[in-house]
């Protein structure tokens, strides 16, 4: 466990995307620390809203006298990202380039590194919502969602 403690601003979370793969479906870093994927930060990212949803099945058996029971049966993660379109930045260009694609060409892996150095590798599907439109006097936005496509892998801090 890392010696890092206390509170931190959201901007200390490092957000990177795997730009080496068009159809990556794995979140697991390769063994031995020789990960062949190429992760790049997404320049001018302003907001990364993380949401975790749990699917529940509920029932009211006779033995609980009408009180509900519940069991978590599934999890999903979604990230809603927004920032500015930055032409020439590897991560920004990679995400923006997904806006016209379908199928596995929208798959990738996102890597979140928290201040305590714990890394989360999440297989995702990229859904670009706005690759650069808006008011004429504003800076071009880049808005997109990342929906989990399988179980994340966690690499604990050393």
C-alpha positions in Angstrom: 0.0 0.0 0.0 1.3 3.4 -0.9 2.2 5.9 1.9 0.1 8.6 0.1 -2.8 9.7 2.4 -5.3 12.6 2.6 -7.5 14.3 0.1 -6.5 15.2 -3.5 -8.1 17.2 -6.3 -9.6 15.2 -9.2 -6.9 16.6 -11.6 -4.4 14.3 -9.9 -6.0 11.3 -11.5 -4.0 10.4 -14.6 -6.3 9.4 -17.5 -4.6 7.5 -20.4 -6.0 5.6 -23.4 -4.4 2.7 -25.3 -3.6 4.1 -28.7 -1.8 1.0 -30.0 -4.9 -1.0 -30.6 -8.0 -0.7 -32.8 -9.9 -3.7 -31.4 -8.4 -4.3 -27.9 -10.6 -6.4 -25.7 -8.3 -7.0 -22.8 -7.7 -4.9 -19.7 -4.9 -7.1 -18.2 -1.4 -5.7 -18.4 0.9 -8.3 -19.8 3.0 -10.3 -17.3 6.4 -9.2 -16.2 5.6 -5.5 -16.7 6.4 -5.6 -20.4 3.1 -4.2 -21.6 3.2 -3.8 -25.3 0.3 -1.4 -25.4 1.0 2.3 -25.8 -0.9 4.5 -23.4 -1.2 8.3 -24.0 -2.7 11.0 -21.9 -5.6 13.0 -23.5 -4.4 16.6 -23.7 -6.9 19.3 -22.6 -9.2 16.9 -20.8 -11.2 19.0 -18.4 -13.7 16.6 -16.8 -13.8 12.8 -16.2 -17.0 11.7 -14.5 -16.7 8.1 -13.2 -19.9 6.2 -12.6 -20.2 2.6 -11.3 -23.6 0.8 -11.7 -24.6 -2.4 -10.0 -27.4 -4.6 -11.3 -29.5 -5.9 -8.5 -32.0 -8.8 -8.4 -34.6 -8.4 -5.6 -37.2 -10.7 -4.2 -39.5 -10.9 -1.2 -39.6 -14.4 0.2 -42.2 -15.6 2.8 -39.5 -16.2 5.4 -38.6 -12.5 5.5 -42.3 -11.5 6.1 -42.4 -9.2 3.1 -39.0 -7.6 3.6 -36.9 -7.4 0.4 -33.8 -9.4 -0.2 -31.2 -8.4 -2.8 -28.2 -9.7 -4.6 -25.7 -7.8 -6.7 -25.5 -9.7 -10.1 -23.5 -7.4 -12.3 -21.3 -4.3 -12.5 -20.6 -1.7 -15.2 -18.4 1.4 -15.3 -18.9 4.4 -17.4 -16.8 7.5 -17.8 -18.1 10.7 -19.3 -15.2 12.9 -20.6 -15.1 16.4 -21.8 -12.4 18.8 -22.8 -11.1 20.7 -25.7 -10.2 19.3 -29.2 -6.4 19.4 -29.5 -5.2 18.5 -33.0 -1.8 16.8 -33.0 -2.0 15.3 -29.5 -1.8 11.5 -29.7 -4.5 10.8 -27.1 -6.9 13.5 -28.2 -6.5 12.6 -31.9 -7.1 8.9 -31.1 -10.4 9.6 -29.3 -11.6 12.1 -31.8 -10.8 9.6 -34.6 -13.4 7.2 -33.3 -16.4 9.4 -34.1 -17.2 7.7 -37.5 -16.2 4.2 -36.5 -18.4 1.2 -35.5 -17.9 -2.3 -34.1 -14.6 -3.3 -32.5 -12.8 -0.3 -34.1 -14.4 1.6 -31.1 -12.8 -0.7 -28.5 -9.8 0.3 -26.4 -8.5 0.2 -22.9 -8.4 3.2 -20.5 -5.9 3.4 -17.7 -6.7 5.5 -14.6 -3.9 6.1 -12.1 -4.9 7.5 -8.8 -2.7 9.6 -6.5 -1.7 6.5 -4.5 -0.3 5.0 -7.7 -3.0 2.3 -8.0 -3.7 1.6 -11.7 -7.1 0.6 -13.1 -7.1 -0.9 -16.6 -10.6 -0.8 -18.0 -11.6 -2.3 -21.4 -13.9 0.2 -23.0 -16.0 1.1 -26.0 -15.5 4.8 -27.0 -18.6 6.8 -27.9 -17.7 10.2 -29.2 -20.6 12.7 -28.6 -19.0 15.9 -29.9 -15.8 15.9 -32.0 -15.6 19.7 -32.3 -18.9 21.5 -32.8 -20.3 24.5 -30.9 -20.6 28.2 -30.8 -18.3 30.2 -33.2 -16.6 32.1 -30.4 -15.8 29.0 -28.2 -12.8 26.6 -28.3 -13.7 23.4 -30.1 -14.8 20.7 -27.6 -14.1 17.0 -27.5 -16.9 15.2 -25.5 -17.1 11.4 -25.3 -18.2 8.5 -23.1 -16.3 5.3 -22.3 -18.5 2.3 -21.5 -16.8 -0.7 -19.8 -16.6 -3.8 -22.0 -15.5 -6.4 -19.4 -13.9 -6.7 -16.0 -11.2 -4.1 -15.1 -7.8 -5.2 -13.8 -6.3 -3.5 -10.8 -2.6 -3.1 -10.3 -2.1 -2.1 -6.7 0.5 0.5 -5.8 3.9 -0.9 -4.9 
